[in-house]
Amino acid sequence: FAPQPVNAASIAEELGESITQHGGSVKVAPLDNWQQLGAFGPETTSLIIASTTGNGDAPDNAAKFWRYFRRRDQANNLFKDARFAVLALGDTNYDKFCHVGKTLDKRLTELGAIRFMDLVCGDEATGLEPAVNAWLDAIWDELFAMNLVNSLPVKKKNSVENNEDKAIIPIDKYLGKINDSLLGLDVSSLDELLSSIHLKVPTPRPRTPIKPPECMNAEILERKVLCDSDGRRVIHLVLAYNGEEYSPGDSIGIRCPNPKYAMDAVFQAVTRRHQESQFSQNQLLDIVDLCAAVSPKLLIAAATWCQDERERNACLFLASRPQGTHFYELLIAQPKLRFFELLQALSSCSPSVDELINALPPLSARYYSIASSPLSTPGKISIAFSVVKFTAPAILFPESKNVLRKERQLFGVCTNWLQDTNLKHVPLFLKRSEAFSLPVEPEKPLLMIGPGTGVAPFMGFLQHRAMQLNATSQSNLLTLPGSRPSLPGSRPNLPGSRPQIFARNGAIPKPNQFTLYFGCRNHDDWLYRQEMQTYATSLDLNLRIAFSRLDTNKKVYVQHLLRDDAKLVAEHIKQGGYIYVCGDGASMAKDVHRALADVLYQGKVVTDMDKASAYLDDLKTQGRYLLDLWSPHDEFHED
């Protein structure tokens, strides 16, 4: 499995256990362990569950295999007669939906492997369950047909056998008096319903360990508040850096600890039944995610830790499908209940530290685009981030309109930790971008679109080009970062470690044409204002600012400015320019894409709108339309 997000690891572990129970022989491991496992040899069968991270990147524990199998010099019989099937997990809020799974599925066949079942893609944005369940059902039939298991599991929906019809059960039938507790369930009223539901409570098992990337402990050199108004706080962080050389467009992953309030809540729960000496902060501080969203699987685990039968039944009911689905959405999903809050709500729930480690997902790194250039600030690396703080909605019962739970404040785990002025060092690692990088040819025009903190990588781009242009004014040689090997599915000439020298025959290249579209609400949250205005002079930067709150009668966003500049943008594209988009993938990127399609038509690059989308897709294939996106619901990229 390629294990980010943790859904891939969980599905793989459960499937592996089930295969063993039905007479099969199976090994479950991250994809980077393929050689130790002897995977992809003749007559072997591999079930691959692959997540896509960032905007088309491979997960950390699949990066080694990702590089290896895409090399163009691999023999076309490298994986001859190896059988495989792929379940791809992704999010349609991102541009490259299920890119890793799709690439695996295609490339393995090119290397001689035999696809015994069609690729299936699951969408995090709409819910993974339908696609995952369909893939699992089909996989079992194939495994049985190939005599790899002795029997088939009884097909159930989320381990629930329902003796009633599947109609949605009215809320007021099974809920008694509304109270002010965190869960808000009068659990004694669930007995009637639970007697008709048969839930299988799985036996806890050790989790397959996922080795985190090696980190360097970077000193914080500067912490500067870029804006702090109207509930939005953005911080520019400068860190000492002595790791492998990075390129503009790369990101860093930061490993943060669990917050103190979550640690305290878990400590109280553990010590209800276990001695304080059995509570190891080191085991829980930065290993598992105590602020994880409460999934049905975690509810079932919590049920096994409850001493009170009513609390146990409440957890099982909320985890049941379809009976508990409506309540789960109302009480868990909509208010974004966190795991440590669940423990606070269940007064008899007392897991051990080992049980928590086996049940909870790993505490994942948070990724931030680099906002600096190694040429401009050697030995340093910069990022910009919004301090995440938002209000979870109140819960209302639709039938009665009574308030079950009031609004409450939720905080981003990593960004609130990073803003603490007492913090002096940060564990981080470099995450290279395969495509979101500057073109090797410095004369290529750049059109950059980055509202809010989406502008961060473009500050690195501009720093880098400013240093390069300054160097060319003093020499006829321009030294640029070198290239990584050209890989299928990626743009050639990617930044790497070896320098390349480009002779200019004594001629100084003309200044690049840089255009930056930046969006903010007003002048108070105009990030990097001074730097942008400096580049407007020194680099002839065409600076276009969209203020969405200056005029109360009209909100202006970057997509509006793109349409206003249709002729200019169309000319940029005609001249072979590059387009970069960074920021929110759920709405902004889609609005920008539609605006670019309009630009192509208005600028007479295409003759009709139907051809505009195909033209943009072709630009992506050429590596001239590049996106670095995140979803606003993505807890691993906190803006």
N, C-alpha and C positions, 0 to 999 in steps of 0.2 A: 504494500500500500504506500501511497504518497500522502503523508499524514497531516497536511494542513488544509483546511481546519481539521479539528480532531474527529469530525464525523467519519472520515476515511478510516482512521485507526479503530474506532468503535465498531463500525460495520465489519471490518476485517476480522477483528477479534471474535465477535459474536458468530460470524460465519465459520471461522476456523474451529471454534468450540463445537458448533453444531455438526460440522463434517466429521469430527472425531467421534462424536456420540453416535453417528450413523455408519460407523465402520470404515471411515476414510482415514488416510494418512496425510497430514497437512502440516506445513510450517507457515507461521505468520510473522512477517518482518517488514521493516521499511524497504522500499525499492532499492536503496543504495546497497543493501546486503545481498543482492542477487547472486554474486559470485560465490559467497560462502554457502548459500543455499543450493547452488547448482541449478538455479532457475534458467529457463530458456534453452535447455539442452534438448536433444532429440527425444521425442516421446514424452516430454514433461508437459504438465498442464499448469498454467499460471492464471490466477484470477487477480486482476489488477484493479484496485479502487483508487482513483487518482483525483486529487483536488487541484484546482488552479488557484494560485495566489496572485496578489497584485493585479496586474493587467496582462495576464498570460504567462506568468513566471511559474517555474517548477517549485514545489515545496523544498525546504532545506534538506530534508532526509531523502530526497530523490534527485538532488542536484548532480551528484556524481554520475548516476545512470543517465540522466537527461543529457549531459554533455557527451557521454560515451556513445550512446546509440544513434545520435544525430550526426556524428562525424561523416562527412561525405566519402571518406576513404574506406569505410567499412565494407567488407565483402557482402554481396547480396545473398549469401547463404549463411551468414553469421548465426542466425537463429533457426536454421533449417529444421523443419518438422517439429518445432516447439508449438504446442497448442496454447491459445490464450483467449481471454475475453476481458473487456474493459468496461468498468462502470466509472463514468466521468462525473465529478461533482463540481458545480460552478455556480455563478450568480449572473443573471442576465442584466444586472445593473452595470456590469463590467463589459467592456468592448469585446474582449476575447473570451467569450463564454466557453467554458470547458476546453480551453486551448490545449492544456497538457494531456487530457484524456484523448482528445481527437488526434493530436500528434502522435501519441503512443500507438493508437489503433492503426493509423496509416503507416507509420514508419516500421513497425514490427512486421507487417506483411511485406514491405519492401525488402526486409532482411531475411525473408524465407520462412517466417513463422506462419502458423495456420490459425486464422480467426475462426473459432468454432461457434461463436455467437455474436450477433451484431452489437455494435456499440450502443450503450444507453446513457443518456445525459440527464442528470438531476439538477434542478434549479433551486438554489437556496432562497431566491427571492419569492418564489411561490410555494415552497415546501418540497423537501426532498422525498418524502415518504412514497408518493405514487410511483416515481421512477425507480427508487431503490427496491420497493416491494416487487415490482414487475420484474426487475433484473434478477432478484433472488429467486423468485418462483421459476424463472426460465433456467437459471443456473442449476437448480436442483434436478430438473428434468434431464439436462445435458450430462451432469455428473453421473446420474443413475444409468443413463443410456451408455456411457463409456465404462461402466462397471467400476467407477472410482468410489462409490458408496454402496453400502449393502441395502439401504432402505431410504425412503423419503420421509421428511418430517410432515406431520399433520399441518396443513396450511391453515394458519390462523391470522387474524389481523391484530398485530401487536400483542400476541399472547393472550388474547381475550376471546373466550367463547361466549357468545351472546345468545341467551335463550329467549330474549324478547325481540320484538321487531326493532328496526333501526331508526325509528322516528326520534326526533330530538325530544328529550324528556323535559317537561316544563320545570322551570327553576323552582317555583313555589311549592311543587309537590314534594321535593326532597330537602328543602332548606327550611329550618325552623326560624327561630328568632334571629334577626340580624344583629350582630354584635360588633364591637370595635376591635376585635382581635385582628392580627395581621392577615391570617388566612380568611377570617370572616365566615367560616363554615360552622354551623351547629352540627358537629359530627355525629351526635346521637341520632339525628334524623336520617342518617344514611343506611341504617341497618336493613330497611326494607329493600332498597335498591341493591346493596352489596350482596344480599342473599341470592340474587338472581344473576350475579356476575361471577365467573370463575377465572381468577387471575393466577397466572403462573409466576411465582416469585423466583427468579433465577438465583442459583447459588453464586455468591461473590467469588471472583477469581482474580489472581494477580494480573495487573495490567502489563502489557508489553512495553518495556521502557523505551522512551524516545529520547535519544541523546540530543541535547540542545547544542547549537553552534558554539564554538569556542569564542569567548569574549575577551576584549581588552578593557581594563579599568581606566576610563578616560577622565581626566580632571576637567571640571567645569571652570573655564577661564573667564567667561562673561555671561551674564544673564540680563538681557535688556527687554523691557516692556515696550512693544511696538504700538500697542493700543490697549486701552482699558476704558471702554465706554459702552453704555446701553447693554450691559450684560455680556459683552464680548471682550475677552482678554487674550491677547496674542503675545507670545514671548519668543525672542530671538536668542538662541543658545549657542555659545561658542565653546567647543571642546578641544582639548589637546588630543592630537592624533598622530600615532607613529606606526600605523598598520600598513597593509599593502596599499599601493597607490590607487586612488579612486579617480573617477571621471565625472564631470558634471552630468547629471541625470541618474546617477546611482543613489541608493538609499542606505540608511543605517538602521539596523534593528537594535532596539534597546530592551533589555530585560529588567523589568521593574519588579519590586516585591508586592505582595498583597498589602493593602492599607491596614493601618492599626485597628480601625473599627471592625474590619472583617476578622482579623486575628483574634480580637477580644471576644467577639461573638462565638467563634469556633472554640476558643479556649473554654468558655463557659459551658458549651454543649458537651465537649469531650470530658470535662471534669465532673459532670453530673454523675457519671458511673465509673470513671477511671481515675486513678491517682494522678495528681499534678505532675509527678515525676515521669509519667508516661507521655506527657505532652512535650513534643520536641518542636520548638519554633523553627529550627533549621530545616526540619523535614517539610514544613508547610509554608514557610515564608515566601519562597519564590519557585516552588516546584509545581504545585497544583493551583488551580484558579478558584479561590474562595468566593469570588464575585461572579462566578459563572451563572449564566441564565439557567433557570430550573427547568430541566427537560423531563419528560415522562420517565426516562430511565433513572434520573436522579431521584424522582419521587418514589420509585419502587425501591431504590437503595435506602432512602430515608425511612421507608416503612419497616424495613428489617431492623432498623436501629431504634425504633420507637417501643417503649415499654407499655405505653397506654394503648389499649386495643382500638379506642375510638380514633386516636390520632393516626394509628397505623392504617385503619380503614379509610380515613380521609385521603391519605396519600395514595392508596391503591385506587380509590375511586377517581381521583384527579388524573391518574395515569392511564385509566381504562379508556378503551376506544370501542365503539363510538359514544358510550354512555357519559364519560367524563369530559368529552371534547369541549362542550359549551362552557362548562365550569372552568376548565383549564384555560381557555381563551380569556375568560372574564377575570379570573383570580390570579393567574400566573403570567400569561403572555402579554396581555395589554398593559398591565402596570409594570412590566419588566422586572418581575421578582428575581432577586439574586439569591444564590445558595445560602449565604450566611444569614439572610433574612428568613429563609425557610427554617433554619435551625433555631432562630430566635422565636419563631411562631410555635414550634413544636416543643413544649416544655419537657416531654419525656424522651426526646430524641437525643441519644448520646453515642455517637460513633467513636471508634478508636482512631488513632492517627493512621494506622495501616489501612483501615477500611476507607478512610477519606482519600488516601493516595490511590487506592484501587478504583474508586468510584468517580473521582473528579477528573475533568480534563486537565492537561498540563497548562501552566500559566504561560501563554504564548508571548513572544516578543511583539513589540509595537514598532511599526516601520514609519520612518520619516524621510522625506526627500531632502537631499543635501542642497543647501542654499549657498554654497561657496565653491571656489575653484582651487585646486592644489597649486596652480601657478600663482594665484594672487595671495593665498594665505597658507604657505607651506607649514606643515606641522600642526595645522588646525583644521577643524571641520565645523560647519555651522548648520543648524536646522531652525525652522520656525514652526510653532504649533499653537493652536487654539486650546486654551484650558477648558476642557469639556465639563460642562455643568448644565443639567437640564432637569425639568420638572416632569416626573412620571404622572400620568393622568389619574384623576380620582376614579373610583369604580362606582358605577351606578347600576342598580338592578333595573333592567328595562321595564319590568312589570310594575314596579312600585315607585321608581325614581328616587328611592332612598340611597343615601351615600353609604357605601360599605367601607370604603377606605379613602382617606383624604389624600390630596396631592402630597408628594414627598420629593425631596431633592436627591438626584443621583449624580455621581461624580465619575469622570473618566479616571481610571486607575493610574495610568502612566503620566498623563499630563498634569494632574494635580500633585503627583510626586515630584515631577521635574521642576515645578514652579517653587518648591520649598527652598527658601534661601539657605537653609542649613545643610542642604545636600551639596556635597563637594565633588563626588566622583560618580560616574555612570558606567555600568557594564554595557558594552556595545560591540557590534560586529558589522562588517561591510556586506551589503547585499547589492551585487552588481545588476544593472539593468541591461538586458540583451539588446534592446532596440531604442529605448528612450534616451538618445545621446546625440551629441552634435555631429553633423556631417563632417567627414574628413576634409572635404573641400571648403576652406574657410570663406570663399567668396559666395557661397550659396546663401540666398536670402532666407531669413528666419522670421516666421510669423508665429508669435507665442500668445496663447490664450490661457490665462490663469487667474480667475477671481479668488479673492481671499488668500488663504495660505497656499492655494494652488500656484501662486507666483513664485514660491520658494525655489524650485529648480531653475527657473529662468534667471534669478539673480546670480546663480552659479554660472549659467550659460553666458550672461553678459560680462561677468568678471573674467571668464576664461577668454572670450573673444577680445576683450579689451587688452589683456596681456599679450595675446598673440599678435594683434595688430600693432601694438607698441614694439614688439620684437621685430616685425617686418619693416618697420620704419627705420631700423638701425642695421638691418642685414638683409641680404637677398635669400636667406635660408629661413624656412619656417619649420620649426619642430613641433610635431603634433603627436599625441598619444597614438600608439600603434593599433593593430587590428587583432581581434580574436579570430580563430578559424571560422570560415563561413559555414553556417549550419542550416539545415532545412528549417524553414519556417521563420528564420530570423534575417534581419537586414545585414548585408555584407558590410565589411569595414567597421567592425565594432571596436570600441576602445579596449585596449589591453595593456600589456606591460612593455613591449618593445617599441621604441620610438621609430618613426619613419621620417625621412628627410625629403622635403619637396623643394626642388630648385626652382627659382623664380626668374632665372636668366637676367638678374639685375633689375627687373621691373618690380615696382612696389604695387601690390594689388589695390584696386580701388576699395574704399571703405565698404563694408557690408551694409546692406539695407536691413535694419532690424525694426520690427514692428511688435509692440507689446500691447495686448488688450488686457486691462486689469479692471476688476470690478470690486466695489466696496459700497458701503451705505452712504458715507459722507466723508468729509475731510478728516474727521477724527479717527477713522480706521483705515486710512490710506497707508498701507504698509510700505515700508522702504521708499517713502516719498522722496527724501533727499537723494538717495542713490539713483532712483529712476530719473529725476530731473538732471542729475549729473550726466548720466548716460545719454540723455536726450541731446546734450551738447557734445560730449566727447565721442560718442558712437553714432551720432546722427539718428538716434533712436526715435522712431515715430511712436509717440506715447499716446495711447487712447484709453481714457479713464471713463468707466461707466459708474455713475453715482445713482444708486437705487433709492435714496431717501432725500435727496436735495429738493426735489420737486414733489410735493405731496399729491399732486394731480397726475403725475406720470412717473413710473418706475423705469429706469433705464438699466438694462443689463448688457453684458458683452455681446450677446447675439444681436441686439438692436444695432450696435455700432458696426458689427460685421456687415449687416444689410445696408447701413448707410454708406459703407465704404466698398460697396460691391465691385465697382470698377477697379479700385486699387487692389483688393484681395484677388480678383480674377487675374489681374496682370501679374501678381506675385506667383500665382500657380502656373501661369503660362511660361514664366521665365525659369521654371524648375525649382521654385522655392519650396521650403519645408514648412509644414504646419504642425505645431505642438499644442496639445490641450492637456491641462492638468487640473484636477479638482474633483468635484462631486460627479460621480458617474450615474447617479439616479435621475437627475433632472438637467443640470447644467450641460453636461456633455451631449445629451440628446438634443437639447435646444440649439447648441452650437452646431451640431451635425446638420440639423434641418436648415439653419441659417446658411451654412456653407453650400448646401444643395441649392438654396435660392440664389446665392452669389454666383454659382456656376451658370445658372440659367440667365440671370440678369446680365452677367458679364459676357454672355454669348460664348462661353466655353463649351456648353452643350446646347443642343437645339430644342430639347424638351426636358421636363422635370423627371420623366421616367429614367432618363439616362444619367441624371446627376448622382444618384446613389451608387450606381455601378462605377461611375468615374471616381468617386471617393474611395470605394473599395479597391480600385486599381491603384490609387495613391498609397493606400495602406500596404498593398503588396510590394510597391516600389520602395517602401520605407520612407515616404515623404509625408505621410499623415500619421502622426505618432501620438499615442495617448498614455497618460499615467493617471489612472482613475481610482477612486475609492468610493465605496458606498457609505452614505451617512449612517447606515445601520451596521457597518463593519467595525466590530469591537477591536480588531487588530490594527486598525489604522485610525488613530484618534484625531486626525486633521492637524 
